[in-house]
C-alpha cells in the first residue's frame, strides 16, 4: 500500500540465462539517506510586488526560471508578476530545486511585507531533501569464460513522506554498464514517515553502482577472473542496446578501464599491498569500480554583446554554481576569436536574461555551451561584416586577432573591436549594434563514465578504514578547462568518501531524526581525504561544444564500491551496506 511508483526493465529470457550461468552470486545491498551538505544552507529573500511592480525573489536555487514557475503555480500568479534575481550560490549538488521558495513567497504575498528565510544547519538536516535510502537485491550469472548472461534486480528507494525519488534511474543505471542478454529489473519507490528526498549528485547512481560493482567483484572472485578483464569483456560500447532498446553512442567506459588497468596502483597492486606503511598491523587492499551517468539535456539560449571598450558580455540564464562561468567564457572566446580576459559572463534576472534550464545533471556545459558558442559565432559574423566595410575587404579575408580585426596576410590593415562597437552604438550610426544570439536544444544526451581505484588500510583490531590513495579515471569528452574538470573530479570523489565511510541520516521507528546536527551526522574531514589523482580520458561527444561532455556527476558514482572492494581485498569480508563504519566492519570480521 505504500508503493508510490514502479518501473520495470526486462529483455531476453531470464530462465534461459540462469540455465546458461555456471557461476551465480546473489546479495542484498543497502545505502543510507545522505545529505548534500552544501556550505550555504537553504536561503531566500522575497519582496512582495507593490504599485504594479513584480514580486522579487533572491533565492539560493539551482534554477531561476524554475523558481518563477514554482511560485507562479503555488500562488496562482502570472509569471510576469514574478522576478527572480541571480545570486551566487554556496553549493547545492541537486538539493536546491524548489524546496523553500514557494513557502517564503506565500508568506510575503500574504503579509505584504518582505520575508527572509534562512535555514540553520539543523533545519537543513531535518527538512532538506537528501538522497534516498536504498535496498537493492541483485543476482548475477555468468559463464565460466566470463560472459555475463543473466541479471535480476529488485530496487527499493525510500522516498520519505512524499513521492518523487529517482528509483527509475537506479534501475536504469543498474543495467547500464555491462551487456547482459537476459535481465529483469524491478523498481519500487516506497513512502515512509521520514523526510522527503530529492536529487543528490548523480541521483540513483551511487546506490546502483555500489550494488552492481560489488556484485561484479564477487562474481569475478567466483570465476577466478581478473576484475578488469571481466569488465572489459562485458562493458558496453557504441552500438549496444540500452535498456529502452536504443543504441548507445560512443562512450568511454572501456577506455577508462584500460587507463585504470595500466595505472601503477592496479598494475603493481601486489607490490602496493606489500609496501611498508606507518600503520603497523593494518591490512592493505586495492579496489576497482566503474560507473557512469546518462547525462541530460535542456533547451537554452544565450546572447553576446560587444561593448565599446572592445570587451564581450555573455548573457546567460544559468546559475554559476560549478564554475561554469569560466567554461562559458572560454567557449565564447574561442567562438568569437578573442582573448578570455575580455569576456564577462553575466546573469541578471528572469525579466531580462535568455531562458535556461536549471544548473544540474552535468548538463550546463553540454546544453548551455552550444547556445553560447552559437551566440559568439553570430556576434563574430556581425563584427566581420562591419569590418569588411571599414577595411574594404572581403569577409573571408578577415580574422579576429586579440582586440582587433585584421586583413589576413596584411596585419597593418586592421580595425579595433572597440571602434566597431562604438560605430554600432553612436548617434546616427549606420551599423546595427553587435548582439549575437544563440539557442540550443541538444536532442541526445552524452553518457559519461569513470573507473576508480582505491587503496585502503583496515585496522583488524577496530574495523577502522583509511583511504591511502585514490585514482579517478574519467571520460570528459574534451576538457575545455582542465583545472576546473580536475577540481570537479576531486570534489566528487571526496563526497563519495562520505557515502562510503561516514554519512548516514538516521531515523527512529517513529521517523524522528537522530542525526540533526553535524555532531551526529559525520562528514569527511580534510585528514580523511587521501591523495586523489584525476586522469582525463577524452572521447569526444558528437554534440557537445568542441566535443565536451558533462563532468560533475560521475566522480561520486564508483567510490562506494571501489572502497568496499578494497576492504574485501584487505580483509576478505564483503561489506554490503554503506557507510562502512568501524562498528559494522568489526562485527563483520568477527
WOZIZI-V12844 format. One record per residue. RES is the residue in three letters. PHI is phi in radians with two decimals (NA if undefined). NEAR is the number of other C-alpha atoms within 8 Angstrom. Layout:
# WOZIZI-V12844
res = [RES/RES]
phi = [PHI/PHI]
near = [NEAR/NEAR]
This chain:
# WOZIZI-V12844
res = [UNK/UNK/UNK/UNK/UNK/UNK/UNK/UNK/UNK/UNK/UNK/UNK/UNK/UNK/UNK/UNK/UNK/UNK/UNK/UNK/UNK/UNK/UNK/UNK/UNK/UNK/UNK/UNK/UNK/UNK/UNK/UNK/UNK/UNK/UNK/UNK/UNK/UNK/UNK/UNK/UNK/UNK/UNK/UNK/UNK/UNK/UNK/UNK/UNK/UNK/UNK/UNK/UNK/UNK/UNK/UNK/UNK/UNK/UNK/UNK/UNK/UNK/UNK/UNK/UNK/UNK/UNK/UNK/UNK/UNK/UNK/UNK/UNK/UNK/UNK/UNK/UNK/UNK/UNK/UNK/UNK/UNK/UNK/UNK/UNK/UNK/UNK/UNK/UNK/UNK/UNK/UNK/UNK/UNK/UNK/UNK/UNK/UNK/UNK/UNK/UNK/UNK/UNK/UNK/UNK/UNK/UNK/UNK/UNK/UNK/UNK/UNK/UNK/UNK/UNK/UNK/UNK/UNK/UNK/UNK/UNK/UNK/UNK/UNK/UNK/UNK/UNK/UNK/UNK/UNK/UNK/UNK/UNK/UNK/UNK/UNK/UNK/UNK/UNK/UNK/UNK/UNK/UNK/UNK/UNK/UNK/UNK/UNK/UNK/UNK/UNK/UNK/UNK/UNK/UNK/UNK/UNK/UNK/UNK/UNK/UNK/UNK/UNK/UNK/UNK/UNK/UNK/UNK/UNK/UNK/UNK/UNK/UNK/UNK/UNK/UNK/UNK/UNK/UNK/UNK/UNK/UNK/UNK/UNK/UNK/UNK/UNK/UNK/UNK/UNK/UNK/UNK/UNK/UNK/UNK/UNK/UNK/UNK/UNK/UNK/UNK/UNK/UNK/UNK/UNK/UNK/UNK/UNK/UNK/UNK/UNK/UNK/UNK/UNK/UNK/UNK/UNK/UNK/UNK/UNK/UNK/UNK/UNK/UNK/UNK/UNK/UNK/UNK/UNK/UNK/UNK/UNK/UNK/UNK/UNK/UNK/UNK/UNK/UNK/UNK/UNK/UNK/UNK/UNK/UNK/UNK/UNK/UNK/UNK/UNK/UNK/UNK/UNK/UNK/UNK/UNK/UNK/UNK/UNK/UNK/UNK/UNK/UNK/UNK/UNK/UNK/UNK/UNK/UNK/UNK/UNK/UNK/UNK/UNK/UNK/UNK/UNK/UNK/UNK/UNK/UNK/UNK/UNK/UNK/UNK/UNK/UNK/UNK/UNK/UNK/UNK/UNK/UNK/UNK/UNK/UNK/UNK/UNK/UNK/UNK/UNK/UNK/UNK/UNK/UNK/UNK/UNK/UNK/UNK/UNK/UNK/UNK/UNK/UNK/UNK/UNK/UNK/UNK/UNK/UNK/UNK/UNK/UNK/UNK/UNK/UNK/UNK/UNK/UNK/UNK/UNK/UNK/UNK/UNK/UNK/UNK/UNK/UNK/UNK/UNK/UNK/UNK/UNK/UNK/UNK/UNK/UNK/UNK/UNK/UNK/UNK/UNK/UNK/UNK/UNK/UNK/UNK/UNK/UNK/UNK/UNK/UNK/UNK/UNK/UNK/UNK/UNK/UNK/UNK/UNK/UNK/UNK/UNK/UNK/UNK/UNK/UNK/UNK/UNK/UNK/UNK/UNK/UNK/UNK/UNK/UNK/UNK/UNK/UNK/UNK/UNK/UNK/UNK/UNK/UNK/UNK/UNK/UNK/UNK/UNK/UNK/UNK/UNK/UNK/UNK/UNK/UNK/UNK/UNK/UNK/UNK/UNK/UNK/UNK/UNK/UNK/UNK/UNK/UNK/UNK/UNK/UNK/UNK/UNK/UNK/UNK/UNK/UNK/UNK/UNK/UNK/UNK/UNK/UNK/UNK/UNK/UNK/UNK/UNK/UNK/UNK/UNK/UNK/UNK/UNK/UNK/UNK/UNK/UNK/UNK/UNK/UNK/UNK/UNK/UNK/UNK/UNK/UNK/UNK/UNK/UNK/UNK/UNK/UNK/UNK/UNK/UNK/UNK/UNK/UNK/UNK/UNK/UNK/UNK/UNK/UNK/UNK/UNK/UNK/UNK/UNK/UNK/UNK/UNK/UNK/UNK/UNK/UNK/UNK/UNK/UNK/UNK/UNK/UNK/UNK/UNK/UNK/UNK/UNK/UNK/UNK/UNK/UNK/UNK/UNK/UNK/UNK/UNK/UNK/UNK/UNK/UNK/UNK/UNK/UNK/UNK/UNK/UNK/UNK/UNK/UNK/UNK/UNK/UNK/UNK/UNK/UNK/UNK/UNK/UNK/UNK/UNK/UNK/UNK/UNK/UNK/UNK/UNK/UNK/UNK/UNK/UNK/UNK/UNK/UNK/UNK/UNK/UNK/UNK/UNK/UNK/UNK/UNK/UNK/UNK/UNK/UNK/UNK/UNK/UNK/UNK/UNK/UNK/UNK/UNK/UNK/UNK/UNK/UNK/UNK/UNK/UNK/UNK/UNK/UNK/UNK/UNK/UNK/UNK/UNK/UNK/UNK/UNK/UNK/UNK/UNK/UNK/UNK/UNK/UNK]
phi = [NA/-1.75/-1.43/-1.78/-2.78/-2.43/-2.63/-2.47/-2.16/-2.72/-2.86/1.22/-2.16/-1.11/-1.09/-1.11/-1.07/-1.18/-1.19/-1.31/-1.16/-1.82/-2.31/-2.25/-2.17/-2.60/-2.83/-1.85/-2.05/-2.32/-2.27/-1.69/-1.12/-2.26/-1.48/-1.19/0.95/-1.17/-1.21/-1.56/-1.24/-1.01/-2.67/-2.78/-2.22/-2.26/-1.91/-1.16/-1.24/-2.27/0.92/1.44/-1.41/-1.28/-1.07/-1.99/-2.20/-2.00/-2.20/-1.41/-2.28/-1.43/-2.63/-1.23/-1.23/-1.17/-1.07/-1.03/-1.16/-1.08/-1.19/-0.99/-1.22/-1.17/-1.81/0.98/-1.91/-1.19/-1.09/-1.19/-1.56/-2.31/-2.14/-1.93/-1.58/-1.36/-2.38/-1.12/-2.15/-1.61/1.56/-2.75/1.01/1.71/-1.60/-2.21/-2.19/1.10/-1.57/-2.00/-1.05/-1.09/-1.18/-1.15/-1.12/-1.12/-1.14/-1.15/-1.15/-1.28/-1.48/1.00/-2.36/-1.08/-2.29/-2.19/-2.17/-2.27/-1.20/-1.38/-1.07/-1.13/-0.98/-1.14/-1.25/-1.41/-2.29/-1.48/-2.45/-1.25/-1.16/-1.25/-1.19/-2.37/-2.28/-2.20/-1.67/-2.28/-2.24/-2.15/-2.38/-2.49/-1.35/-1.09/-1.42/1.64/-1.43/-1.28/-2.14/-2.67/-2.53/-2.33/-2.33/-2.20/-1.93/-2.14/-1.96/-1.45/-1.61/1.35/-1.34/-2.29/-1.22/2.30/-1.36/-1.92/-1.08/-1.12/-1.17/-1.03/-1.17/-1.06/-1.27/-1.10/-1.90/-2.14/-2.18/-2.32/-1.21/-2.59/-1.24/-2.25/-2.55/-2.57/-2.14/-2.00/-2.12/-2.38/-1.75/-2.13/-1.60/-2.45/-1.50/-2.43/-1.09/-1.25/-1.71/-2.65/-1.60/-2.51/0.16/1.08/-0.96/1.58/-1.36/-1.04/-1.15/-1.14/-1.17/-1.03/-1.17/-1.12/-1.27/-1.18/-1.16/-1.08/-1.08/-1.14/-1.12/-1.08/-1.11/-1.16/-1.50/1.00/-2.03/-1.01/-1.03/-1.24/-1.05/-1.08/-1.17/-1.16/-1.19/-1.86/-1.12/-1.14/-2.50/-0.95/1.71/-1.13/-1.49/-1.39/-1.11/-1.70/1.18/-1.74/-1.76/-1.17/-1.29/-1.18/-2.22/-1.83/-1.01/-1.16/-1.12/-1.14/-1.09/-1.13/-1.10/-1.13/-1.07/-1.41/-1.21/-0.97/-1.08/-1.72/-1.07/-1.96/-1.14/-1.14/-1.16/-1.06/-1.24/-1.62/-1.13/-1.16/-2.31/-1.35/-1.63/-1.15/1.54/-1.38/-1.68/-1.84/-2.45/-2.07/-2.17/-2.19/-2.72/-2.37/-2.96/-2.78/-2.54/-1.22/1.47/-2.61/-2.46/-2.81/-1.06/-2.52/-2.54/-2.61/-2.42/-2.25/-2.07/-1.47/-1.63/-1.23/-1.61/1.53/-1.49/-2.10/-1.77/-1.82/-1.90/-2.32/-1.87/-1.43/-1.77/-1.41/-1.94/-2.14/1.43/-1.15/-1.03/-1.11/-1.12/-1.14/-1.17/-1.14/-1.11/-1.11/-1.09/-1.18/-1.17/-1.61/1.75/-2.01/-1.31/-1.16/-1.15/-1.87/-1.87/-2.19/-1.64/-2.22/-2.22/-1.96/-2.58/-1.22/-1.35/-2.08/-1.58/-1.14/-1.20/-2.62/-1.27/-1.24/-1.52/2.91/1.25/0.96/-2.18/-1.16/-1.10/-1.21/-1.67/-1.41/-0.94/-1.07/-1.18/-1.13/-1.08/-1.14/-1.15/-1.15/-1.19/-1.11/-1.09/-1.05/-1.06/-1.14/-1.09/-1.19/-1.13/-1.17/-1.10/-1.12/-1.24/-1.09/-1.70/0.94/-2.41/-1.21/-0.97/-1.13/-1.66/-1.86/-2.61/-1.65/-2.21/1.14/-1.85/-2.57/-1.79/-2.16/-1.44/-0.99/1.52/-2.35/-1.07/-1.17/-1.53/-2.67/-2.50/-1.28/-1.06/-1.07/-1.21/-1.06/-1.12/-1.09/-1.15/-1.53/-2.20/-1.49/-1.08/1.11/-1.20/-1.74/-1.88/-1.29/-1.01/-1.37/-2.52/-1.42/-2.10/-2.46/-2.35/-2.62/-2.49/-1.12/-1.46/-2.24/-1.31/-2.21/-1.03/-2.15/-2.27/-2.54/-2.24/-2.08/-2.18/-2.25/-1.95/-2.17/-2.10/-2.11/-1.49/-1.18/-1.45/-2.21/1.50/-1.20/-2.05/-2.13/-1.58/-1.62/-2.72/-2.59/-2.19/-2.13/-1.72/-2.46/-1.41/-1.95/1.34/-2.64/-1.45/-1.10/-2.29/-0.96/-1.11/-1.18/-1.07/-1.12/-1.11/-1.06/-1.14/-1.07/-1.14/-1.13/-1.09/-1.07/-1.12/-1.08/-1.06/-1.09/-0.96/-1.29/-2.17/-2.24/-1.53/-2.92/-1.42/-1.95/-2.25/-1.46/-1.15/-1.73/1.46/-1.45/-1.25/-1.87/-2.27/-1.66/-2.37/-1.32/-1.30/-1.85/-1.64/-1.40/-2.12/-1.10/-1.62/-1.04/-1.27/-1.50/-1.63/-1.41/-1.13/-1.98/-1.88/-1.39/-2.17/-1.66/-1.90/-2.05/-1.88/-1.03/-1.41/-1.27/-2.06/-1.27/-1.10/1.03/1.60/-1.23/-2.06/-1.18/-2.29/-1.14/-1.31/-1.00/-1.02/-1.44/-1.18/-1.45/-1.11/-1.00/-1.23/-1.06/-1.26/-1.09/-1.19/-1.19/-1.08/-1.08/-1.09/-1.39/-2.18/1.29/-2.03/-1.55/-1.60/-1.96/-2.44/-1.85/-1.36/-1.50/-1.42/-0.97/-1.10/-1.12/-1.20/-1.06/-1.11/-1.19/-1.41/-1.16]
near = [2/6/9/9/8/11/10/9/12/9/9/7/9/13/6/8/13/10/7/9/12/9/11/10/10/9/9/10/13/12/11/13/12/12/13/11/4/9/6/8/11/10/12/14/12/14/11/13/10/7/4/5/7/11/12/12/13/11/13/12/11/13/12/17/12/11/14/13/9/11/14/12/8/9/8/7/10/7/9/7/10/14/14/15/12/11/8/8/11/10/8/12/11/13/12/11/10/10/8/9/12/13/7/14/13/10/9/14/9/6/6/7/8/9/11/9/8/8/10/7/9/9/10/11/11/9/8/13/12/14/14/14/12/14/11/13/11/15/13/15/16/16/12/8/5/11/10/11/15/16/14/11/11/11/15/12/14/12/16/14/10/8/12/7/12/11/15/9/10/15/16/10/14/10/8/10/11/9/10/10/10/14/14/12/13/12/14/14/15/14/13/10/8/9/10/13/14/13/14/12/10/13/11/12/14/13/11/13/17/12/14/10/13/13/14/10/10/9/14/13/8/8/9/6/10/7/10/10/8/12/10/10/8/11/11/11/12/9/8/9/9/9/10/6/6/7/9/11/8/9/14/15/16/11/9/15/15/10/9/13/9/8/8/7/10/11/8/8/10/6/7/8/9/7/6/4/5/4/6/5/6/9/10/12/14/17/15/15/13/13/13/15/12/8/12/9/12/10/12/15/16/18/15/16/11/13/11/12/7/13/11/11/12/15/13/15/17/13/14/10/12/4/8/10/8/7/11/12/13/11/13/14/13/8/11/11/11/11/9/8/4/9/13/9/11/8/11/10/12/14/7/6/12/12/11/13/12/11/13/9/12/13/15/13/16/15/16/16/13/14/14/19/13/13/16/17/11/12/16/12/8/10/11/12/9/10/13/12/8/7/10/7/9/7/9/4/8/13/10/11/9/7/11/11/14/14/14/8/4/7/8/6/8/10/12/10/13/13/10/13/15/10/10/12/11/7/4/4/9/6/8/7/8/12/10/15/13/15/13/11/9/10/5/6/9/14/10/18/15/18/16/15/15/15/15/16/15/14/11/12/5/8/14/10/12/8/13/10/10/13/12/15/15/16/16/15/12/12/10/9/8/7/6/8/10/9/8/11/13/12/9/13/13/11/10/14/13/12/14/15/11/13/14/13/12/9/11/8/5/6/9/8/10/9/13/11/9/9/6/8/11/9/8/12/6/5/6/8/11/9/7/11/8/11/8/9/12/10/12/12/12/5/9/15/11/7/12/15/16/14/12/11/14/16/18/14/14/20/16/15/16/15/15/15/15/15/19/12/11/13/11/7/8/8/11/11/8/13/13/12/12/10/8/9/12/12/7/8/9/4]
